């Protein structure tokens, strides 16, 4: 995922995974399969507004199959 634009172009990309027994995802977005199955992988471009509140500029949710 490449994030650009928005009120603050220096956003951070955050990755998360739904089922840790099926796969793992690193902070850099590298996916490691652990077992057969499926899980959801979520990638968000997150920044902060003028009041230092978190803002999600873009988000992608993908189903991953092993």
N, C-alpha and C positions, 0 to 999 in steps of 0.2 A: 504494500500500500504506500503510495506517495501522497503526501498532504502538502498543498500549497494554497496560497491565497487566504481569504478570511481576514478578520480584524487583526489577527496576530499570526503571521505566517510561520513563526517558530514554534509550532505545536509539537507535542510529544505524541508518539505512536504507542498505544497501549494494547497488548494482546492478552486475551484470556481464552480459556477452553472450558467446555461444559463437563466433560467426562475424563478425569485424569487417569483412569485405568485404561482407556483406549489410546490416548496420545498425550503428549506434552508439547507446549509451545514456549519457546524462550522469549526473552525481552526483545530480541531482534527479529522475531517472527519465524524462527526455524522450528519446523514441526518434526517431532520424533514419535513414530508409531510404537505403541507398547503392547497392543493386543488387537484381535479382530473386533470390529464393531464400527459404530459411527458416533460422532460427536460434533458439537457446534464450536466453531472458532470465531471469535469476535475481535475485530481490529478497530480501534477508535483513534482519531486525531483529536487530542485534547489540549486546550489552552486555557487561559484565564481572561475574564473580562476586566473592566476598569475597577471593579470592586473586589478583585481577586477571587471571584467565584469561578469554579470550573465550567467550561463550555465545551461541548462536543461539536467540532466543526464538520466532521464526517464520520460515518460508521459503516462497516461492512461485516455481515454475518454470513458464514459459509458452513455448509455441512461437509464434514471430512469423513471419508470412508477408509478403513484399513482392512 
